[in-house]
Structure formats: C-alpha cells, structure tokens
Amino acid sequence: MKNLLNYQSSEYDCGPVALTNGIRYLFEREDIYPDIIKYIMLYCLDSYNEAGEIGKHGTSATAMMFLSNWLNQFGRMKRFPILCEFLSGTDVRIAQDSKILCALQQGGAVVLRLYLDVGHYVLLTGVEGDSIYLFDPYYEEEDDPELDVEYSEPGITFINDQPKRANRLISIERLNRTTEGFYEMGPYDIREAVIMFNKNTRLLPENTIDYFI
C-alpha cells in the first residue's frame, strides 16, 4: 500500500521530508527499509545558521548529493530497486530535453530546491500540459486569511484531493524563472535536484536511450 505524503514538523526539515516523500511516492509501504528513513534523517539538517545553530539552515546540497549516492549503493547491496541522480547548475531546468522532465515522464520523482521566501525543497511527481504536479511539505491552507498573497499569483494552483501525489500544480514557466519568487528555482548557480526512480515501475520505452546512471 502507498503512504500519504508527509508535511514537515518544523521550519527547517523540508529536505528530509521531501526525500522521504520521494520514497513514499515510489514504493509500497511494505517494501521500504527502515534503514532508508533512518539515514535520511541522520544526514539531513546539516547546515548551520548565522548563530551557529545546527539544522536551522536546513539541508545542504552536499547532504543531498551524499544521500543520492548512498541510496544507489544501498539499492545495489540490498537489491532494492532504487535509482537516483543528483543534478546541479544548468542541468536543473524543465524543458523537452531536460533530465527532470524525462524522469517525470518515466514515472520518477524529483526532489527540487526552489524558493518559498527562502530556499525550500519540494517533490515533483508528474506533468500535465505546461504545468508540474508537486507536493510541498510546508503546510498551508488555501482559505487561511493569513496565507501569503504570493500564493495567489499566476501559475500556482492548490490541489486538495491527491494526498498521495500532489498538493500544488505549478506552471513550468514559473518554475524555470531565475528569480526568487514563490515556486521559482532561482539563479542557476544555486540550483539542485535529486532524481529518483523505482526501477521496477519506471516507464522506459523500447529503443529509448537511458540518460540516467
């Protein structure tokens, strides 16, 4: 059985929650090893804030890269059908020839860093026309009178009936922006993403070149 996707417990744990949501989205609950959950939490929340407090600057790109490699090694050792790839810089974009769009079309999921006031991790889960389905682990209610006005900008749609897949539909044009508004990826030099597949459910058409490791 597939799990519901989770929301973060603090202002800082979007990274480990987004990674765990990738596992929850791709795999049945009965097939998920407890080691995976343990080590995601162990290696995330590794950044210090300006006051020297650990975890209060969230999760670093280094931790995401490490966990991508760790999950691949874990998969090989345990014969667990996971495949991950860490992307950064100009590779993190959504276009017809991009790895992110290709991964979503093949049934994968993508942990993506974008902006929500500050740097923030979400999980991309699918494509519909010129928009992307994503699950944002930062809980907000659409009818909350204190909801930030930025959520009402064009290209942002709330979804309330797909708790195992998505709670937002965001336009690709908005995601690709190099500015730092809500659900924008921002400058290329700070972009990062982790592509995740369940190798048993991945949709790879015949005669298709596999661009992933």
Protein Blocks (a to p, Z undefined) as FASTA:
>chain_A
ZZdddddfbfklmmmmmmmmmmmmmpcfklpcfklmmmmmmmgokbccfkopghilopaf
klmmmmmmmmmmmmmmnopacdddddehjllccdfkbmklmmmmnopacdddddehiacd
dddfbdehjaccdddfbdcdfklmklcfklmpghiacdfklmklbccdcdfklmmpcbfc
ehiebjfklgccdddddfkloccdehiacfbZZ
